[in-house]
């Protein structure tokens, strides 16, 4: 995603939020949004998206990545 590579996090969030309105169970988009939230240091929103990825696809590689992401932001 271009916005992430160029550190345009607000634009990335806008794009992901628009996409997720019609595709609310897209685990990859939720994971990316969590990453953007982490980059913006908005850890509660990142945690919510990571948890949703884990809930939707509990036994996937993406779920394992989300679990790792949660561990990194949990204090």
C-alpha positions in Angstrom: 0.0 0.0 0.0 1.6 3.2 -1.2 0.4 5.3 1.8 2.2 3.1 4.3 5.4 3.2 2.3 5.4 6.9 2.2 4.3 7.3 5.8 1.0 8.9 4.9 -0.9 7.3 7.7 -4.0 9.5 7.7 -4.5 8.7 4.0 -4.0 5.0 4.6 -6.6 5.0 7.4 -9.1 6.9 5.2 -8.6 4.4 2.4 -8.8 1.3 4.7 -11.9 2.7 6.6 -13.7 3.2 3.3 -12.8 -0.3 2.1 -13.7 -1.9 5.4 -17.2 -0.4 5.3 -18.1 -2.8 2.5 -15.7 -5.6 3.5 -15.8 -5.6 7.2 -14.5 -9.2 7.5 -11.4 -8.7 5.4 -8.7 -9.8 7.8 -5.8 -8.4 5.7 -7.4 -4.9 5.7 -8.0 -5.1 9.4 -4.4 -6.2 10.0 -3.1 -3.3 7.9 -5.3 -0.9 9.7 -3.9 -2.2 13.0 -0.4 -1.6 11.7 -1.3 2.0 10.8 -2.8 2.5 14.3 0.5 1.2 15.8 2.5 3.6 13.6 0.3 6.4 14.9 0.7 5.1 18.5 -3.0 4.6 18.8 -2.6 1.3 20.6 -6.3 0.7 21.8 -7.5 0.9 18.2 -4.7 -1.3 17.0 -5.5 -3.9 19.7 -9.2 -3.9 18.6 -8.3 -4.6 15.0 -5.7 -7.3 15.9 -8.4 -9.0 18.1 -10.9 -8.9 15.3 -8.4 -10.5 12.9 -7.9 -13.3 15.5 -11.6 -13.7 16.0 -12.4 -13.9 12.3 -9.5 -16.3 11.3 -8.2 -17.9 14.5 -5.9 -20.5 12.9 -4.3 -18.5 10.2 -0.8 -17.0 9.6 -2.4 -13.6 9.8 -3.9 -14.4 13.2 -0.4 -15.4 14.4 0.9 -12.1 13.2 -1.9 -10.3 14.9 -1.2 -12.1 18.1 2.5 -11.0 17.9 1.3 -7.5 17.2 -0.9 -7.6 20.3 2.0 -8.8 22.5 4.2 -5.9 21.3 1.7 -3.3 22.2 0.5 -4.8 25.5 2.0 -3.3 28.6 
